[in-house]
Amino acid sequence: MIRVGIVGFGFMGRMHYRCWKALEGADVAALCDANADALLGSGKGQGNIAGAEGEVDLRDVAVYSDPEELFARAKPDAVSITVPTHLHAAWTIKALEAGVHVLCEKPMALTLADGKRMMEAAEKSGKVLQIGQCIRFWPEYAKAKEIVESGAYGRVISATFQRFSATAHKKKGSWFSDERQSGGMVFDLHIHDTDFIQYLFGVPASVCSHGAVTPEGGLSHLVTRYRYNDGKLVTAEGGWSMTPSFGFEMKFLIVMERAVLSFESKRTPTLKLCPSEGEAFVPQIEKGDGYSRQIGHFARTIRGEAVPQVITPGQAWTSLRIAEAERESVRKGTHVDIA
Ligand SMILES: NC(=O)c1ccc[n+]([C@@H]2O[C@H](COP(=O)([O-])OP(=O)(O)OC[C@H]3O[C@@H](n4cnc5c(N)ncnc54)[C@H](O)[C@@H]3O)[C@@H](O)[C@H]2O)c1
C-alpha cells in the first residue's frame, strides 16, 4: 500500500485526492494546508476542469498545517505537491530530503535555477520526482502522439494548439494574478501546450512569440511559432482573459499528408480523424482522465514496475526553458534560439 500525503488542499489538491482515492493500492494518509478553511467545503467550481468537487471524509486522514510536520509525523511514501507555484521548489526539495517520492504540479518551478535544484535533490535522494505535465497523459493527446508517430497518415504538415481560460477574471486578486507567484499566463496555462509540443516533436530550434501585454507588464494572450527544421508549421495560442461565460477550452488541429486530426474539448465527440479517403471517424481513446492516468503512472513507477517513459524531470525543466524563451521573444520582438 502506498501511503500518500497531499501538500496544498485547494483545487488541484482535491483533484489529486480524488485520483489517489480511486487508485487501488494507495491510501491518502495525510493532508496539509496552511489555510484551515481549505479543508472545508466542496471545492466546486474552483478550477478549469471538473472533477475536484465533492465533500471529503477526513476521519481517517491526519491533517496538518505545516508540510514539514506532515513529512516528519505521517511519514508518507509519496506526496502530491499542489501548493501555489512559487512554493513548488521549496516543498519538493524538503519532501525529497525527507525520503519521500514527489509528484509536483506543473509548472515545475518559476526559475530554471529552482528546477535544477529540484532535479539535484531527486538525484541525491534516489526518490522518484514526477512533474504534473498532465497533458502528456490526457487520452486525446496521448492518442494524437500515437497516431502521428505511427506514420500511418504520412508526415505532419502543420499542428496548432490552443488553450483558453477565464483565470484573469475568476482569480483576480489571488496568487494566480501575481506573476511572482504563478509565473503568469505563459507558465501557468500555456506551458501545457509548450510541453506537449516538446513531447510530440522534440525541442524546437527556436521560438517566435507575439503577445498581448497587460498594463502591469504581464502577458494575457500569446501566439508562438515553434521552429523545426523539417518544414512543418507548429503554432500554439494561449490566453487567460476569456470571460467566465466562455470558460475553459483546449483544442488542437494536426494536418498530416493523408488525414486531419482535430480535438475540441467543448465538442462531442472531442476527437475526430478525417482521412483523405473514406469517412471521418472517432479514434478509440484510453479510459480515464489525464490526472488519474498521470497518478497511476507515478504509482507504478514508485512500485518499480516497468513503465514507458512519459515525462522526466529534465523534460519538464526543458518546457520551462522553452516557455521562458517565449516570454523573452515577446519582450525582444524577435525569435529566440532554444537548441
Ligand atoms: N495540472 C493542471 O491542469 C493544473 C490545474 C490547476 C492548477 N495547477 C497547478 O496546481 C498548483 C495549485 O493550484 P490550485 O489551483 O490548486 O491553487 P489553489 O489556490 O486552489 O490551492 C493551493 C492551496 O495551497 C495552500 N497553501 C498555500 N501555501 C501553503 C503552504 N505553505 N503549505 C501548505 N498549503 C499551502 C492554499 O491555502 C490553497 O488551499 C499550481 O502550481 C497550479 O499551477 C495545475
PDBQT file of the ligand as one rigid body, heavy atoms in Angstrom, charges set to zero:
ROOT
HETATM    1  N1  LIG A 401      -2.346  20.297 -13.990  1.00  0.00    +0.000 N 
HETATM    2  C1  LIG A 401      -3.337  21.156 -14.103  1.00  0.00    +0.000 C 
HETATM    3  O1  LIG A 401      -4.168  21.059 -15.005  1.00  0.00    +0.000 OA
HETATM    4  C2  LIG A 401      -3.471  22.239 -13.076  1.00  0.00    +0.000 A 
HETATM    5  C3  LIG A 401      -4.695  22.931 -12.943  1.00  0.00    +0.000 A 
HETATM    6  C4  LIG A 401      -4.773  23.919 -11.950  1.00  0.00    +0.000 A 
HETATM    7  C5  LIG A 401      -3.665  24.208 -11.156  1.00  0.00    +0.000 A 
HETATM    8  N2  LIG A 401      -2.487  23.526 -11.339  1.00  0.00    +0.000 N 
HETATM    9  C6  LIG A 401      -1.307  23.823 -10.513  1.00  0.00    +0.000 C 
HETATM   10  O2  LIG A 401      -1.548  23.339  -9.186  1.00  0.00    +0.000 OA
HETATM   11  C7  LIG A 401      -0.963  24.215  -8.236  1.00  0.00    +0.000 C 
HETATM   12  C8  LIG A 401      -2.036  24.645  -7.248  1.00  0.00    +0.000 C 
HETATM   13  O3  LIG A 401      -3.082  25.295  -7.947  1.00  0.00    +0.000 OA
HETATM   14  P1  LIG A 401      -4.587  25.327  -7.350  1.00  0.00    +0.000 P 
HETATM   15  O4  LIG A 401      -5.480  25.725  -8.476  1.00  0.00    +0.000 OA
HETATM   16  O5  LIG A 401      -4.856  24.081  -6.621  1.00  0.00    +0.000 OA
HETATM   17  O6  LIG A 401      -4.445  26.530  -6.321  1.00  0.00    +0.000 OA
HETATM   18  P2  LIG A 401      -5.352  26.803  -5.036  1.00  0.00    +0.000 P 
HETATM   19  O7  LIG A 401      -5.105  28.204  -4.641  1.00  0.00    +0.000 OA
HETATM   20  O8  LIG A 401      -6.746  26.349  -5.313  1.00  0.00    +0.000 OA
HETATM   21  O9  LIG A 401      -4.737  25.814  -3.936  1.00  0.00    +0.000 OA
HETATM   22  C9  LIG A 401      -3.480  25.998  -3.328  1.00  0.00    +0.000 C 
HETATM   23  C10 LIG A 401      -3.618  25.583  -1.867  1.00  0.00    +0.000 C 
HETATM   24  O10 LIG A 401      -2.306  25.594  -1.254  1.00  0.00    +0.000 OA
HETATM   25  C11 LIG A 401      -2.462  26.113   0.050  1.00  0.00    +0.000 C 
HETATM   26  N3  LIG A 401      -1.166  26.620   0.537  1.00  0.00    +0.000 N 
HETATM   27  C12 LIG A 401      -0.578  27.807   0.270  1.00  0.00    +0.000 A 
HETATM   28  N4  LIG A 401       0.617  27.894   0.907  1.00  0.00    +0.000 NA
HETATM   29  C13 LIG A 401       0.781  26.729   1.580  1.00  0.00    +0.000 A 
HETATM   30  C14 LIG A 401       1.805  26.210   2.418  1.00  0.00    +0.000 A 
HETATM   31  N5  LIG A 401       2.930  26.897   2.675  1.00  0.00    +0.000 N 
HETATM   32  N6  LIG A 401       1.625  24.994   2.959  1.00  0.00    +0.000 NA
HETATM   33  C15 LIG A 401       0.511  24.279   2.731  1.00  0.00    +0.000 A 
HETATM   34  N7  LIG A 401      -0.507  24.722   1.949  1.00  0.00    +0.000 NA
HETATM   35  C16 LIG A 401      -0.366  25.928   1.376  1.00  0.00    +0.000 A 
HETATM   36  C17 LIG A 401      -3.535  27.197  -0.074  1.00  0.00    +0.000 C 
HETATM   37  O11 LIG A 401      -4.129  27.503   1.182  1.00  0.00    +0.000 OA
HETATM   38  C18 LIG A 401      -4.501  26.539  -1.053  1.00  0.00    +0.000 C 
HETATM   39  O12 LIG A 401      -5.522  25.807  -0.384  1.00  0.00    +0.000 OA
HETATM   40  C19 LIG A 401      -0.346  25.374  -9.045  1.00  0.00    +0.000 C 
HETATM   41  O13 LIG A 401       1.023  25.157  -9.207  1.00  0.00    +0.000 OA
HETATM   42  C20 LIG A 401      -1.042  25.320 -10.390  1.00  0.00    +0.000 C 
HETATM   43  O14 LIG A 401      -0.235  25.768 -11.445  1.00  0.00    +0.000 OA
HETATM   44  C21 LIG A 401      -2.389  22.552 -12.267  1.00  0.00    +0.000 A 
ENDROOT
TORSDOF 0
